[in-house]
Amino acid sequence: MRVLAASFPTDASARAARTLLMHAFHLDPGQIGVEALAAGRTVSDVAILAGRFREEVVEAAREVVEQHQGTLVMDIDDTGSNA
């Protein structure tokens, strides 16, 4: 398993990516989530998506993130090692 996290320019784009990832890879809600960044901060990315993915779907998951204007910020195996 790998953990991917990505920043998104809007909460809506992050949530759309989450929905597609959940359906495409049969993830349950506990495997993937979206959180808004701290309110009141001046940042260009307003939401973070993070999830756990099987090795064989990581490349496809990355493509979904990119299609929804996301920027991958973390890709590690679930033992904590950078991939």
N, C-alpha and C positions, 0 to 999 in steps of 0.2 A: 504494500500500500504506500501511496505517496500523498503528501499534504501539499496542496496548491493554494496560494492566496493571491488575489489580484485586486488592484484598485480600479475604480470606475468613476467616470465624470459625473454620473447621476445615480441616485438611488434606484430609479426605474430601470436603468440599463443593467445594474447589478442584479436586481430581482428578476429581470427577464432572462439573464444568463443562468441564474439559479434554477428557474423553472425548466428551462431547456435541458440543463445538465441533469436534473433530477429525473426527468422523463427519459432522456436518451440513455442514461447509464443505470437506471433503476435504483437511485439513491433514496434512502429514507431521510426525513427532515433532520435527523440527528447527525447525518454525515456531511451536511453542507449548510452554511448560513451566510447571511448578509447583515452587516452592521454599519450604521452611519458613523462617520468620523465625528469628532467632538464639534458641537455647535459653536458658532461664534469665531471659529478659526478661519483664517484666510488661507485656504488651500484649494488646489485645482481639482483634486480627487475627493469626492464626498462620500463614497461608500467602499467598503471592503467585503469581498466574498472570499470565504475559505471553505475548503472541503477536502475529504479523503477520497482518493480514487485508486482503483486497481491499476497496476502497472500497464496492462494492455490497453487502457483507455486514456492514458495521460496525454498523448499527442492530440487526440480528438478533443479532449477537454480544453486543452490550450487553444485550439482553433475556435471553439465556442466562445471562450473569453475574448479573443481578439475580434471576433465578429460582432461582439457587443461593446466594443470600444474599451475593453479592459486592458490593463497593463499588469502582467505577472510580476509580483514582487517577492514571491517565495515559492520554492520547489524543493521539498525535502522528503526523504523517505520517512516512514513513521517511527523510525528509531531516532530521528533527529539529525541525521547526517545530510549535508547538502547533496543534492542530486545534480 
